[in-house]
Amino acid sequence: MRALTLFACSLFVLACSDDDADPGDRADDGGRPDASDVAPDAGSGDAGPAPDAGGGGEVDEDGGAPLDPDAGPSSGCTRIDVGDFELSLADDVSVRYGAAVTPRIDKTLSVLEVLFERYSIEPDIGTFELGGDGPDGNFGGCAHCVAIPGIAPNYAFFADRGTLVLEANPYLRRLKAKIRNLRLVEVDVSLETRASTPIAGGKCIEVDDLEVDAIFPREGWTCAQEKFADGASCDCECGSSDPDCDFFICPPDDASCPEPLPVADCGANAVCRLGVATQNTRCYETCTWGVTACTSGDCIYDFGVYIADVCASGEDEVSSAMLGEQCAERPFTRPCGVVDGHAQGYCDFDMRCRPVCEKEADCAGEPGTTCQPFYLDRPLGYCALPLPPDET
């Protein structure tokens, strides 16, 4: 049987410090070159770009001194202001937030990015040191990556110093973070491994401390923004799905298996589940297949998607095809053959409604089929034909 796998996947607008470093406080003693495309002493009047910048070119690097690893705010690095963060990437294993910076940084996208890449199932909550010899010290293997990407993929500014404190799981589209003592330096980036190598005598950038608490609900969210991934309850009927409604199937006696959160808006005889077609959660009335009828819809057996016998309706959730008939084409399989309010069949990979079964004898009327259980700890399955060679 072709496995049907559903993922309830997961970030936020960051409010950053508006404190600007006074240009007069910056060192002018020939420290590491300024990285912006505006002259460091341009002032606030009508002064234009640096003479050699060409309206946006890079600052002269002559006279740059080696970077002092312990240098403070007067190191000669460019100091930047950071705007509001936006969620720019979210999938099962990575999530990225980005914010425009000023002044513009030559040869870059002028966007400070915080990229999280999942190398373990542990939630990213805690304190993480950036730079140095630690796990987040190189662009090629960091799980918590802070960078200003270059226009060319082999160039960037990458954090060589700083502390990142996360108070919420960023994969849940919620970014609650503090970034302290952040400095980024010019690096060459390997096009094969993304490993970063600091450029000798390169420029550096320093960032005023940031404190962010922002939420990025999924598209279609209709409830109050602060309810999304709040960790308090599953808000089921909110248009798009709440990560707090995710549920987990764990091995027996697995003490680390997360406990489901209470559901805020489903009745006593309902469960919150992800709809097959919409990929949004909603409340489903529960039933007992073959025994208890539904007040609305048809009772469909637990086939590993809803993790309960539920009442469903509509072609996307229970096919109108009867046993032996062709099911309406869908990119997913579902129950079919409704008799007296209870589904008696299952659309196979060829979209034909096959009978459900508990033993091989139940498939005697379906030549060439075997009773294929939906999952191992329940005997119910359907009369399945062998999978084509390219599906095995």
SERO-4910 file (N, C-alpha, C, O; in steps of 0.05 Angstrom, whole numbers):
BEGIN
 pado doro    nc1    nc2    nc3   cac1   cac2   cac3    cc1    cc2    cc3    oc1    oc2    oc3
  Met    A     17    -24      0      0      0      0     17     25      0     37     26     15
  Arg    A     11     43    -16     26     68    -17     21     83     10     -1     88     18
  Ala    A     43     90     23     41    104     48     32    132     44     41    146     26
  Leu    A     14    142     61      5    170     61     16    184     85      9    177    107
  Thr    A     34    202     80     47    216    102     39    245    102     40    258     82
  Leu    A     31    255    126     22    282    128     41    297    147     50    286    167
  Phe    A     47    321    140     64    337    157     49    362    164     39    376    147
  Ala    A     48    368    190     38    393    199     62    411    204     73    411    226
  Cys    A     71    425    183     95    440    186     89    467    200    108    483    204
  Ser    A    131    498    206    135    520    219    157    537    216    158    557    230
  Leu    A    163    650    209    170    653    236    163    682    242    139    681    248
  Phe    A    170    704    243    158    725    259    170    752    253    192    754    242
  Val    A    155    774    260    166    801    255    181    810    279    169    811    301
  Leu    A    206    816    277    222    822    300    223    852    305    225    868    286
  Ala    A    220    859    330    223    887    338    251    891    348    259    879    368
  Cys    A    267    906    334    295    909    340    301    935    354    284    953    354
  Ser    A    324    936    367    332    960    380    336    983    360    347    978    338
  Asp    A    326   1006    368    329   1029    350    353   1047    358    357   1069    347
  Asp    A    369   1038    378    391   1054    387    413   1055    366    423   1034    358
  Asp    A    419   1078    356    440   1081    336    466   1089    349    467   1105    368
  Ala    A    488   1077    339    514   1085    349    521   1112    337    516   1117    314
  Asp    A    531   1130    354    539   1156    345    564   1154    328    585   1143    337
  Pro    A    563   1163    303    587   1161    286    611   1174    299    634   1166    293
  Gly    A    606   1194    316    629   1207    329    644   1189    348    666   1195    356
  Asp    A    630   1168    358    642   1149    377    660   1129    363    674   1114    376
  Arg    A    659   1127    336    674   1106    322    704   1114    321    711   1138    318
  Ala    A    720   1094    322    749   1099    320    756   1109    292    744   1099    272
  Asp    A    775   1127    291    784   1135    264    815   1131    263    829   1147    251
  Asp    A    823   1110    277    852   1106    280    862   1084    261    883   1071    267
  Gly    A    849   1080    238    859   1061    219    853   1032    226    868   1014    219
  Gly    A    830   1028    240    822   1001    247    812    986    223    815    995    201
  Arg    A    800    962    228    790    946    206    770    962    189    754    976    200
  Pro    A    772    960    163    756    978    145    726    976    149    715    955    155
  Asp    A    713    999    147    684   1001    147    673    986    124    684    986    102
  Ala    A    650    972    128    639    954    108    617    967     91    609    955     71
  Ser    A    607    990    100    584   1001     86    592   1014     59    616   1017     54
  Asp    A    572   1020     42    578   1033     17    575   1063     19    574   1076     -2
  Val    A    574   1073     43    573   1102     48    597   1109     65    604   1094     84
  Ala    A    611   1131     59    635   1139     74    628   1141    104    608   1152    111
  Pro    A    646   1131    122    641   1131    150    636   1159    161    622   1163    181
  Asp    A    649   1180    149    646   1207    159    628   1224    142    631   1248    140
  Ala    A    608   1211    129    591   1225    110    573   1245    125    565   1265    112
  Gly    A    568   1241    151    552   1260    165    523   1258    158    515   1240    143
  Ser    A    507   1276    170    478   1274    165    467   1296    147    443   1299    143
  Gly    A    486   1311    135    476   1332    117    472   1322     89    461   1301     85
  Asp    A    482   1337     69    477   1330     41    501   1315     29    503   1312      5
  Ala    A    519   1306     46    542   1292     35    534   1268     20    516   1253     28
  Gly    A    547   1263     -2    541   1240    -19    558   1216    -12    571   1216      9
  Pro    A    559   1196    -29    575   1173    -24    604   1179    -25    613   1200    -35
  Ala    A    620   1160    -15    649   1164    -15    658   1169    -43    646   1160    -63
  Pro    A    680   1184    -46    689   1192    -73    692   1169    -92    687   1171   -116
  Asp    A    702   1146    -82    707   1123   -100    684   1103   -100    687   1082   -112
  Ala    A    662   1110    -87    640   1091    -85    623   1089   -110    608   1070   -113
  Gly    A    624   1109   -127    608   1108   -151    579   1107   -146    564   1094   -160
  Gly    A    570   1122   -124    541   1122   -118    532   1096   -104    508   1090   -104
  Gly    A    550   1080    -94    543   1055    -81    565   1035    -80    560   1012    -75
  Gly    A    590   1044    -86    612   1026    -86    623   1021    -58    612   1031    -38
  Glu    A    645   1006    -56    655    999    -29    675   1019    -20    688   1032    -36
  Val    A    677   1021      7    695   1040     19    724   1032     15    730   1008     15
  Asp    A    742   1051     12    770   1046      9    780   1029     32    774   1036     55
  Glu    A    795   1008     27    805    990     47    834    996     55    845    981     72
  Asp    A    847   1015     43    875   1020     49    879   1026     78    864   1041     91
  Gly    A    901   1015     90    908   1022    118    892   1005    138    893   1011    162
  Gly    A    878    985    129    863    968    148    881    952    166    900    940    157
  Ala    A    876    953    193    892    939    212    880    912    217    856    908    213
  Pro    A    896    892    227    884    866    234    863    869    255    864    886    272
  Leu    A    843    851    254    820    852    272    828    842    299    839    820    301
  Asp    A    823    857    320    828    849    348    804    832    357    782    842    358
  Pro    A    808    807    364    785    790    372    769    801    395    746    795    398
  Asp    A    783    817    412    769    827    436    760    856    432    753    870    452
  Ala    A    761    866    408    755    894    403    727    900    410    709    884    406
  Gly    A    722    924    421    695    932    429    682    949    408    689    948    385
  Pro    A    663    966    417    647    983    398    664   1002    382    656   1012    361
  Ser    A    689   1008    392    705   1028    377    726   1014    360    749   1024    357
  Ser    A    719    991    349    738    975    333    742    985    305    760    976    291
  Gly    A    726   1004    296    727   1013    268    709    997    250    708   1003    226
  Cys    A    695    977    260    675    963    244    651    980    237    645    999    252
  Thr    A    638    974    215    613    988    209    592    980    229    589    956    235
  Arg    A    577    999    239    554    993    257    529    997    241    525   1017    227
  Ile    A    511    978    242    487    978    226    462    979    243    462    969    266
  Asp    A    441    989    232    414    987    244    399    965    230    403    960    206
  Val    A    383    951    245    368    928    234    338    933    235    328    942    256
  Gly    A    325    929    213    296    933    211    280    910    222    291    893    237
  Asp    A    255    908    215    237    887    224    243    861    209    247    862    184
  Phe    A    244    839    223    249    813    210    224    803    197    201    808    206
  Glu    A    228    788    176    206    774    162    214    745    159    238    738    157
  Leu    A    194    727    158    199    699    153    204    695    123    186    703    107
  Ser    A    227    684    116    233    681     87    235    652     79    236    646     55
  Leu    A    236    633     98    238    605     91    227    589    114    234    595    137
  Ala    A    211    568    109    202    550    130    195    523    118    177    521    101
  Asp    A    210    503    126    203    475    118    209    457    141    212    466    164
  Asp    A    210    431    136    213    411    158    240    414    172    241    408    196
  Val    A    260    422    158    287    421    170    301    448    171    324    449    181
  Ser    A    289    469    162    302    495    163    282    517    164    259    515    155
  Val    A    290    539    176    274    563    177    292    587    178    313    586    190
  Arg    A    284    608    164    301    631    161    285    657    164    263    660    153
  Tyr    A    297    676    179    286    703    182    306    723    172    330    719    174
  Gly    A    296    744    159    314    765    149    303    793    154    279    797    155
  Ala    A    322    812    158    315    840    162    334    858    147    358    853    147
  Ala    A    323    878    134    340    897    120    357    913    139    349    919    162
  Val    A    381    920    130    399    935    147    407    961    134    406    963    109
  Thr    A    414    981    150    424   1006    140    448   1013    157    449   1008    181
  Pro    A    469   1026    144    470   1032    116    473   1006     99    479    985    109
  Arg    A    470   1009     72    473    987     55    502    977     56    521    992     58
  Ile    A    505    951     53    531    938     54    538    930     26    524    914     13
  Asp    A    560    940     16    568    936    -12    572    906    -18    582    891     -1
  Lys    A    564    898    -41    567    870    -51    550    850    -37    553    826    -40
  Thr    A    531    860    -21    513    841     -6    484    848    -12    478    868    -25
  Leu    A    466    831     -2    437    837     -4    428    857     17    404    864     17
  Ser    A    446    865     34    440    884     56    416    874     73    399    889     81
  Val    A    417    848     79    397    835     96    411    818    116    427    801    110
  Leu    A    405    823    142    415    806    163    397    782    165    373    784    170
  Glu    A    408    758    162    392    733    162    400    716    186    423    714    194
  Val    A    379    705    199    383    685    220    371    659    209    347    657    206
  Leu    A    388    640    204    380    615    192    384    593    212    404    590    225
  Phe    A    363    577    215    363    553    233    362    528    215    344    526    198
  Glu    A    380    510    220    379    484    206    379    462    226    395    461    245
  Arg    A    360    443    222    355    423    242    373    398    237    370    384    217
  Tyr    A    391    393    256    408    370    255    400    349    276    411    327    276
  Ser    A    381    356    293    371    337    313    342    345    319    333    365    310
  Ile    A    328    327    334    300    333    339    296    350    364    273    357    371
  Glu    A    318    357    377    315    374    400    306    402    393    315    413    373
  Pro    A    288    414    409    279    441    403    302    461    407    318    458    425
  Asp    A    302    481    390    323    502    391    315    523    412    308    545    404
  Ile    A    317    517    437    312    535    458    336    535    477    344    514    485
  Gly    A    347    559    482    371    560    499    390    581    490    382    599    475
  Thr    A    414    580    499    435    600    493    456    587    475    466    565    481
  Phe    A    463    601    454    481    590    434    503    611    428    496    635    422
  Glu    A    527    603    430    550    621    424    556    620    394    558    599    382
  Leu    A    559    644    383    564    647    354    594    650    350    608    661    367
  Gly    A    605    641    327    633    645    320    651    626    336    641    607    348
  Gly    A    676    631    335    696    615    349    698    587    337    693    583    313
  Asp    A    706    569    354    709    541    346    685    524    352    686    499    348
  Gly    A    663    536    361    639    521    368    624    512    344    632    517    321
  Pro    A    601    498    348    586    487    326    573    508    308    566    502    285
  Asp    A    571    532    318    560    554    302    581    573    292    575    597    286
  Gly    A    606    564    291    628    581    283    635    581    253    653    595    245
  Asn    A    620    565    238    626    564    209    600    561    194    582    546    202
  Phe    A    598    575    172    573    575    156    567    548    144    545    542    137
  Gly    A    588    531    142    584    505    130    570    484    147    561    464    136
  Gly    A    569    488    173    556    468    190    540    479    213    534    464    232
  Cys    A    534    504    212    520    517    235    491    508    236    478    505    215
  Ala    A    481    505    260    452    500    264    438    527    270    414    529    266
  His    A    453    547    279    443    574    284    462    593    270    483    600    281
  Cys    A    455    602    247    473    616    229    464    645    227    440    651    220
  Val    A    482    664    232    476    692    230    495    703    209    519    702    212
  Ala    A    483    715    187    500    723    165    486    746    149    462    750    152
  Ile    A    502    760    134    492    778    113    502    767     87    525    770     80
  Pro    A    484    754     72    493    740     47    502    760     26    492    783     25
  Gly    A    521    752     10    530    768    -12    512    765    -36    497    746    -38
  Ile    A    515    783    -55    501    781    -80    511    756    -95    496    741   -107
  Ala    A    538    753    -94    550    728   -105    549    707    -84    554    713    -60
  Pro    A    543    682    -91    539    661    -70    565    654    -56    564    640    -36
  Asn    A    588    662    -66    613    655    -53    624    677    -35    648    677    -28
  Tyr    A    606    695    -27    615    718    -11    593    724     10    569    721      4
  Ala    A    602    731     34    582    738     55    597    751     78    622    752     78
  Phe    A    582    762     96    591    768    123    579    748    142    555    743    141
  Phe    A    596    735    159    586    715    176    595    721    205    616    732    210
  Ala    A    577    714    224    582    720    252    608    706    262    610    682    261
  Asp    A    626    722    273    650    710    286    649    715    316    668    708    330
  Arg    A    628    728    326    625    734    354    596    740    360    582    751    343
  Gly    A    587    733    384    560    740    392    547    717    408    557    695    409
  Thr    A    524    724    419    508    705    435    480    706    425    468    728    424
  Leu    A    468    683    420    440    681    411    424    667    433    431    644    440
  Val    A    404    680    444    387    668    464    359    664    452    346    683    444
  Leu    A    350    639    451    324    632    440    305    624    463    311    606    479
  Glu    A    282    637    464    262    631    485    238    617    474    219    611    489
  Ala    A    237    612    448    216    597    435    227    581    412    249    588    401
  Asn    A    214    560    404    224    543    382    219    558    355    197    562    347
  Pro    A    241    565    342    237    581    317    224    565    294    214    577    276
  Tyr    A    224    538    296    211    522    275    181    524    277    167    514    259
  Leu    A    170    535    298    141    539    301    132    566    292    111    576    300
  Arg    A    148    579    275    142    605    263    138    626    284    123    645    281
  Arg    A    153    623    305    152    643    327    181    648    335    195    630    342
  Leu    A    190    673    333    217    680    340    218    698    364    210    721    363
  Lys    A    227    687    386    231    702    410    260    699    417    269    678    427
  Ala    A    276    720    412    304    717    413    318    743    422    307    765    420
  Lys    A    342    739    433    360    762    440    387    756    426    397    733    427
  Ile    A    398    776    413    424    773    401    442    795    413    437    818    412
  Arg    A    464    786    425    482    803    440    510    803    428    519    782    418
  Asn    A    523    826    428    552    829    422    558    817    394    579    804    391
  Leu    A    541    822    375    544    809    349    564    824    331    562    849    328
  Arg    A    582    809    320    601    820    299    601    800    276    601    776    281
  Leu    A    603    810    252    605    794    228    629    803    213    636    826    212
  Val    A    643    784    200    667    790    184    664    779    156    648    761    151
  Glu    A    678    791    138    678    783    110    689    754    107    710    748    119
  Val    A    675    738     92    684    710     88    680    702     59    663    712     45
  Asp    A    698    684     51    694    669     26    677    645     33    680    632     53
  Val    A    658    638     15    639    616     20    644    595     -2    643    601    -26
  Ser    A    648    570      7    651    548    -12    625    543    -26    604    540    -13
  Leu    A    626    541    -52    601    535    -67    593    506    -64    570    500    -70
  Glu    A    610    489    -55    604    461    -52    594    454    -24    574    439    -21
  Thr    A    606    465     -4    600    458     24    588    481     40    578    476     62
  Arg    A    589    504     30    581    529     44    600    536     67    594    554     83
  Ala    A    622    522     69    641    528     90    652    557     86    656    565     63
  Ser    A    656    571    108    664    599    106    693    602    116    701    589    135
  Thr    A    708    619    102    735    625    109    739    655    111    734    669     91
  Pro    A    746    666    134    750    695    136    770    705    116    791    693    111
  Ile    A    764    728    105    782    741     86    803    757    102    796    774    118
  Ala    A    829    752     97    850    766    110    848    796    106    846    805     83
  Gly    A    848    811    127    846    840    125    819    850    116    816    873    108
  Gly    A    799    832    117    772    840    108    758    858    127    768    865    148
  Lys    A    734    866    119    718    885    135    702    871    156    701    847    157
  Cys    A    691    887    174    675    876    196    650    894    201    650    917    194
  Ile    A    630    882    213    605    895    218    597    889    247    599    866    256
  Glu    A    588    909    262    578    905    289    549    913    290    540    931    276
  Val    A    534    900    307    505    904    309    497    910    338    506    896    356
  Asp    A    482    931    342    471    937    368    455    913    378    442    900    362
  Asp    A    455    908    404    440    886    415    411    887    406    398    908    407
  Leu    A    400    863    399    373    861    389    356    844    409    366    826    421
  Glu    A    331    851    411    312    835    426    286    833    409    275    853    402
  Val    A    278    808    403    257    804    384    236    785    396    242    766    409
  Asp    A    211    792    391    189    774    398    167    778    377    152    797    377
  Ala    A    166    759    358    149    762    335    137    736    327    149    715    331
  Ile    A    114    737    314     99    713    306     91    715    277     84    736    267
  Phe    A     94    692    263     86    691    235     67    669    230     75    647    222
  Pro    A     41    673    235     21    651    231     21    643    202     29    658    184
  Arg    A     12    618    197     10    608    170    -11    624    155    -30    635    167
  Glu    A     -9    624    129    -28    638    112    -56    628    117    -60    604    118
  Gly    A    -75    646    120   -103    638    124   -111    638    154   -134    632    160
  Trp    A    -92    644    172    -98    645    200   -119    666    206   -116    689    198
  Thr    A   -141    658    221   -163    677    226   -165    684    255   -181    703    261
  Cys    A   -152    671    273   -154    677    301   -133    699    309   -117    708    292
  Ala    A   -134    707    334   -115    727    343    -86    717    339    -81    694    344
  Gln    A    -69    735    330    -41    726    323    -27    714    347    -13    694    344
  Glu    A    -32    724    371    -17    714    395    -26    686    402    -12    673    419
  Lys    A    -48    675    391    -56    648    397    -39    628    381    -39    604    388
  Phe    A    -27    636    360    -12    618    343     13    608    357     30    624    366
  Ala    A     16    582    360     39    569    373     45    582    400     69    586    406
  Asp    A     24    587    415     29    599    442     37    578    463     45    586    485
  Gly    A     36    552    456     44    532    475     24    527    497     30    511    515
  Ala    A      1    539    496    -19    536    517    -42    517    509    -50    501    525
  Ser    A    -51    520    485    -74    503    476    -74    501    446    -63    518    432
  Cys    A    -87    480    436    -91    476    407   -115    493    398   -137    487    407
  Asp    A   -111    513    382   -133    529    370   -139    517    343   -125    522    324
  Cys    A   -160    501    342   -165    483    319   -179    497    296   -172    492    273
  Glu    A   -199    513    302   -216    525    281   -207    553    275   -221    573    280
  Cys    A   -182    556    265   -170    582    260   -162    586    231   -143    601    226
  Gly    A   -175    573    213   -168    575    185   -144    557    178   -149    535    169
  Ser    A   -120    566    182    -97    549    178    -90    535    204   -101    541    225
  Ser    A    -71    516    203    -66    499    226    -47    512    246    -28    526    239
  Asp    A    -53    507    272    -37    516    294    -16    494    301    -24    471    305
  Pro    A     10    500    302     29    480    310     23    467    337     31    444    342
  Asp    A      8    480    354      1    469    380    -19    446    376    -24    431    396
  Cys    A    -30    442    352    -48    420    347    -34    395    336    -46    374    332
  Asp    A     -8    397    332      7    374    322      6    351    342      7    355    366
  Phe    A      3    327    332      3    304    350     24    284    340     31    285    316
  Phe    A     33    267    357     56    250    351     48    221    357     36    214    377
  Ile    A     57    203    339     54    174    344     81    164    353    100    164    337
  Cys    A     82    155    377    108    147    389    107    117    397     85    106    401
  Pro    A    130    105    399    131     77    408    119     75    437    120     95    452
  Pro    A    109     52    444     98     48    471    120     54    492    143     48    488
  Asp    A    111     66    514    129     72    537    151     91    530    172     92    544
  Asp    A    147    108    509    167    128    503    162    153    520    143    168    515
  Ala    A    178    156    541    173    178    560    178    205    548    168    225    559
  Ser    A    193    207    526    198    232    514    177    241    495    178    264    484
  Cys    A    156    225    490    135    232    471    120    256    481    110    255    504
  Pro    A    117    277    466    103    301    475     73    295    482     60    281    466
  Glu    A     64    306    503     36    304    510     20    323    493     28    346    490
  Pro    A     -3    315    483    -20    334    467    -30    356    485    -36    352    508
  Leu    A    -32    380    474    -42    403    488    -73    402    488    -85    390    470
  Pro    A    -86    414    508   -115    415    508   -125    430    483   -113    450    474
  Val    A   -148    422    473   -160    434    450   -180    455    459   -197    450    476
  Ala    A   -177    479    447   -193    502    457   -221    502    446   -239    513    460
  Asp    A   -226    492    423   -252    497    410   -265    473    397   -281    477    378
  Cys    A   -260    449    406   -274    426    397   -292    415    420   -285    417    443
  Gly    A   -314    403    412   -332    392    432   -321    367    445   -300    357    438
  Ala    A   -336    357    465   -327    333    481   -324    308    464   -307    292    469
  Asn    A   -341    306    443   -340    282    426   -327    288    399   -335    277    378
  Ala    A   -307    305    399   -293    313    375   -263    313    379   -253    315    402
  Val    A   -248    310    357   -219    312    358   -210    333    337   -224    338    318
  Cys    A   -187    345    342   -176    364    323   -156    349    305   -136    338    315
  Arg    A   -161    349    279   -144    335    260   -139    352    236   -154    371    230
  Leu    A   -119    344    221   -111    358    197   -126    347    173   -126    323    168
  Gly    A   -141    364    159   -155    355    135   -136    346    113   -116    359    108
  Val    A   -143    324    100   -125    313     79   -121    333     56    -98    337     47
  Ala    A   -142    345     47   -140    363     23   -131    391     31   -114    402     17
  Thr    A   -142    402     52   -136    430     59   -110    433     74    -98    455     73
  Gln    A   -101    412     88    -77    414    105    -82    434    127    -62    445    138
  Asn    A   -107    440    134   -114    457    157   -128    440    177   -142    420    170
  Thr    A   -126    447    202   -139    432    223   -168    440    225   -176    463    219
  Arg    A   -185    422    235   -212    428    242   -222    406    261   -210    385    264
  Cys    A   -245    411    274   -256    393    293   -272    371    277   -289    377    260
  Tyr    A   -267    346    284   -281    323    272   -297    309    294   -286    302    315
  Glu    A   -323    305    289   -338    288    307   -327    260    306   -321    250    284
  Thr    A   -326    247    329   -316    219    329   -340    200    328   -362    207    334
  Cys    A   -334    175    319   -354    154    316   -341    128    321   -316    127    325
  Thr    A   -356    106    322   -345     79    323   -353     65    298   -377     59    294
  Trp    A   -334     60    281   -340     49    254   -355     23    256   -348      5    271
  Gly    A   -377     21    241   -394     -2    240   -413     -4    263   -430    -22    264
  Val    A   -412     15    282   -429     14    305   -445     40    309   -469     40    309
  Thr    A   -430     62    312   -442     88    319   -444    105    294   -425    110    280
  Ala    A   -468    115    289   -473    132    266   -464    161    272   -460    168    295
  Cys    A   -461    176    251   -453    204    254   -478    222    253   -497    216    239
  Thr    A   -477    244    268   -499    264    266   -497    279    240   -517    289    229
  Ser    A   -473    281    229   -468    294    203   -445    280    190   -424    276    202
  Gly    A   -448    273    164   -427    260    149   -427    230    152   -447    219    163
  Asp    A   -406    217    143   -404    188    143   -382    179    162   -361    193    164
  Cys    A   -385    157    175   -365    146    193   -343    132    177   -349    113    163
  Ile    A   -319    142    179   -296    128    166   -278    117    187   -273    129    208
  Tyr    A   -267     93    182   -250     79    200   -223     93    202   -215    109    184
  Asp    A   -209     87    223   -182     98    227   -163     84    208   -157     60    211
  Phe    A   -153     99    187   -134     87    168   -107    101    170    -92    101    151
  Gly    A   -101    112    193    -74    123    198    -71    153    193    -49    163    196
  Val    A    -92    166    185    -91    195    180   -103    211    203    -91    229    214
  Tyr    A   -127    204    210   -141    219    231   -136    207    259   -142    220    279
  Ile    A   -124    183    260   -118    170    285   -143    168    303   -141    170    328
  Ala    A   -165    163    290   -191    159    304   -211    152    283   -208    160    259
  Asp    A   -233    139    290   -256    137    272   -271    163    273   -279    172    295
  Val    A   -274    177    251   -285    204    251   -307    206    230   -310    189    212
  Cys    A   -323    226    233   -345    232    214   -334    252    193   -324    273    200
  Ala    A   -335    244    168   -324    260    147   -345    263    124   -364    248    123
  Ser    A   -340    283    107   -358    288     85   -343    301     63   -322    313     67
  Gly    A   -353    299     38   -341    312     15   -322    293      2   -310    276     14
  Glu    A   -319    296    -24   -303    278    -41   -274    276    -33   -261    256    -38
  Asp    A   -264    297    -21   -236    297    -12   -230    280     12   -208    271     16
  Glu    A   -251    274     27   -246    258     51   -259    230     50   -249    212     62
  Val    A   -282    227     37   -294    201     33   -306    200      5   -324    216     -1
  Ser    A   -295    182    -12   -304    181    -40   -332    172    -42   -342    155    -27
  Ser    A   -346    182    -62   -374    174    -68   -375    148    -84   -396    137    -88
  Ala    A   -352    137    -92   -351    112   -107   -360     89    -90   -354     88    -66
  Met    A   -374     70   -102   -381     45    -88   -360     24    -94   -343     27   -111
  Leu    A   -362      1    -79   -342    -20    -83   -340    -28   -112   -361    -33   -125
  Gly    A   -316    -31   -122   -311    -38   -150   -311    -15   -169   -302    -18   -192
  Glu    A   -321      8   -161   -322     31   -179   -296     47   -178   -280     44   -159
  Gln    A   -293     65   -198   -270     82   -198   -274    106   -181   -295    119   -183
  Cys    A   -255    112   -164   -257    136   -146   -249    161   -163   -233    159   -181
  Ala    A   -260    183   -156   -252    208   -168   -222    212   -163   -213    208   -140
  Glu    A   -207    221   -183   -178    223   -181   -171    244   -160   -181    267   -161
  Arg    A   -153    237   -142   -142    255   -122   -112    248   -118   -105    225   -124
  Pro    A    -96    266   -108    -68    260   -103    -64    245    -76    -42    242    -67
  Phe    A    -86    235    -65    -84    221    -39   -106    200    -40   -126    202    -55
  Thr    A   -104    180    -23   -124    159    -21   -142    164      3   -135    179     21
  Arg    A   -166    151      2   -186    156     24   -207    134     23   -209    119      4
  Pro    A   -224    133     44   -245    113     45   -266    117     23   -268    139     12
  Cys    A   -282     97     18   -303     98     -3   -324     77      4   -323     65     25
  Gly    A   -343     73    -14   -363     51    -11   -381     55     13   -383     36     29
  Val    A   -393     78     17   -409     83     41   -436     68     39   -450     70     19
  Val    A   -441     52     59   -467     38     62   -478     43     90   -464     39    110
  Asp    A   -502     54     91   -515     60    117   -498     77    135   -497     74    159
  Gly    A   -484     97    122   -469    117    137   -442    108    146   -428    122    161
  His    A   -432     84    137   -406     74    144   -390     66    119   -401     52    102
  Ala    A   -366     76    116   -349     70     93   -341     40     94   -333     30    115
  Gln    A   -344     26     71   -338     -2     70   -313     -8     52   -305    -31     50
  Gly    A   -302     12     40   -280      8     22   -258     29     24   -260     47     41
  Tyr    A   -238     26      7   -215     43      7   -205     46    -21   -201     26    -35
  Cys    A   -201     71    -30   -190     76    -57   -161     68    -58   -145     79    -43
  Asp    A   -154     49    -76   -126     40    -77   -110     58    -94   -119     80   -102
  Phe    A    -85     50   -100    -67     68   -115    -76     72   -144    -67     91   -157
  Asp    A    -94     55   -154   -105     59   -180   -132     74   -179   -146     76   -199
  Met    A   -139     84   -155   -164     98   -151   -188     81   -156   -208     90   -167
  Arg    A   -187     55   -149   -210     38   -150   -218     31   -122   -201     25   -105
  Cys    A   -244     31   -117   -255     26    -90   -254     -4    -84   -269    -19    -95
  Arg    A   -235    -11    -66   -232    -39    -57   -244    -43    -30   -244    -25    -13
  Pro    A   -254    -67    -24   -266    -72      3   -245    -72     25   -222    -79     21
  Val    A   -254    -64     49   -237    -66     72   -237    -95     82   -255   -110     75
  Cys    A   -217   -103     97   -214   -131    105   -201   -133    132   -188   -115    141
  Glu    A   -205   -156    145   -191   -163    169   -175   -189    166   -158   -195    183
  Lys    A   -181   -204    145   -167   -229    140   -167   -235    110   -182   -222     95
  Glu    A   -150   -253    102   -147   -259     73   -173   -268     61   -178   -261     37
  Ala    A   -189   -283     75   -214   -293     64   -233   -270     56   -250   -274     39
  Asp    A   -230   -247     68   -248   -224     61   -242   -214     33   -258   -199     22
  Cys    A   -219   -222     22   -212   -213     -5   -216   -234    -27   -207   -231    -49
  Ala    A   -232   -255    -20   -236   -276    -39   -250   -266    -64   -245   -277    -86
  Gly    A   -267   -246    -62   -280   -235    -85   -264   -215   -101   -273   -204   -121
  Glu    A   -239   -210    -93   -221   -192   -106   -196   -207   -115   -176   -206   -102
  Pro    A   -197   -221   -138   -175   -238   -147   -149   -223   -149   -148   -200   -158
  Gly    A   -127   -236   -139   -101   -224   -141    -94   -205   -118    -72   -194   -118
  Thr    A   -112   -200    -99   -108   -182    -78   -101   -197    -52   -107   -221    -49
  Thr    A    -88   -182    -34    -84   -193     -7    -93   -172     13    -96   -149      6
  Cys    A    -99   -181     38   -108   -162     58    -85   -147     70    -69   -158     85
  Gln    A    -83   -122     62    -61   -105     70    -70    -87     94    -86    -69     90
  Pro    A    -59    -91    118    -68    -75    141    -59    -46    137    -39    -40    125
  Phe    A    -76    -27    147    -69      1    146    -44      7    162    -27     22    153
  Tyr    A    -43     -4    186    -18     -3    202    -18    -26    221    -38    -40    225
  Leu    A      5    -31    233     10    -58    244     -6    -65    269    -13    -88    273
  Asp    A    -13    -45    286    -26    -53    311    -57    -54    308    -71    -55    329
  Arg    A    -67    -53    284    -96    -56    281   -101    -75    257    -89    -71    236
  Pro    A   -118    -95    259   -121   -115    238   -135   -104    213   -132   -116    192
  Leu    A   -150    -82    215   -165    -73    192   -147    -64    170   -127    -50    175
  Gly    A   -153    -71    146   -138    -62    122   -156    -62     98   -181    -59    101
  Tyr    A   -145    -65     74   -161    -66     50   -149    -86     30   -125    -93     33
  Cys    A   -165    -95     12   -156   -115     -7   -139   -102    -29   -149    -88    -46
  Ala    A   -113   -106    -27    -94    -91    -43    -82   -108    -65    -75   -131    -60
  Leu    A    -80    -97    -89    -64   -110   -110    -34   -105   -105    -27    -86    -91
  Pro    A    -17   -122   -115     12   -117   -112     19    -91   -124      8    -83   -144
  Leu    A     38    -77   -111     47    -51   -122     62    -56   -148     76    -76   -151
  Pro    A     60    -37   -167     77    -38   -191    106    -38   -183    114    -28   -162
  Pro    A    124    -49   -200    153    -51   -194    165    -25   -185    182    -24   -167
  Asp    A    157     -3   -198    169     23   -191    158     35   -165    167     56   -157
  Glu    A    139     21   -153    127     31   -128    137     15   -104    132     23    -81
  Thr    A    150     -8   -109    158    -25    -87    184    -16    -74    194    -29    -55
***
